Amino acid sequence: MAGVEASQIVIVVAFLALLVVLQVWVRRNREGLGARLRPGREVDIIETVAIAPQERLTLVRIGTQRVLVLSARGAGAQMLALGPDIAPPPEGGAP
């Protein structure tokens, strides 16, 4: 390995390890980070589930109301109001 020193390999491996640790931390704290980055927002996506390869079911909180949204490729989204949300909003979110 001409031109490559052991210290360069150590630096690259340490940098890649740092990136992996950062990625794991961001994935574990995704919800908390989102709330801190967008305080006072009225719309929160509570959960999204794939029910078919081209269809998604999404539970959304708008203010204090919950709405279920069905979206599919090539079709308009269908929405169903579920009523007021009884769970408290996430910290940093809208009341």
N, C-alpha and C positions, 0 to 999 in steps of 0.2 A: 504494500500500500504506500506507494511513493507520494510524498507531499501531505499525508494525513497524519497528524500527531494524536497521541492518546488524549491530550487535553481537549482537543477539538471534539473528539467522540464523546467525552464525558460531558461537555457543554451541551451538545445536541441532545444526548439522552436526558440530561437534567431538564432542558427546556421542554422536551416532549412529555416528560413526567409531570411537569408543572401544568401543561395544557390539559392533560388528562384529569388531574386533580381539580382544576378550575371547571372543566366541563361537568364532572360529577357534582361539584358543589352547586353550580348553576341549575342543574336538573333537579336537585333535591330542594332547592329554595325558589323554584320558579314562581309559585303562587305569591310568596312573600315579596319577592323582587318586583313582581308586576304591580302589587298594591302600592309599594313605595314609589315606583316610577310614575304612577298615574293616580295620585290622590284626588278625591273629589269627583271621580268619574261616575256617571249614572248607569252605565251599561257594563255588566260583568258576565262573562261566559262561565257558567258553573261547571258544565260537563259536556263533552262531545263524544258520541258513540257512532261507529260505522255499523249500519244495519245491513248493508249490502255493498258490493264493490263500488257502486256509484252513488250511494245514498248515505246521508249523515243525519243524525238526530241530535239536536243541540238544545240544552237547557240554558236559558238566558235570564239574568235578573236585570230588570230595567226599573231603576228606583227601588220600590218595594214590591213590584209585581214580578211574577215569574211567567215566562213565555217559552213554549216548546216549539222549536223550528225544525221542520223536515225539509231538507234540501237534496235535490237530485240533479245530476247533469242533464241538461236539456229541458228542464222544467222549472217553473217558478217555485219559490219557496212557499211552503204552507206553514201557517202559524196558528197556535192554539194558546189562548190566554189561560193560565192555570190559577190565577188569583194571587192574593198577597203572599209574600214570602214570610214564613213564620220563623225562619232561622235568622240570627243576626248577621248583618253584612260583614265582610272581612275587615280586619283592622286597616285603617287608612282609607277605606272605601266610603261610599255615600251612606248616609244614615237610612 
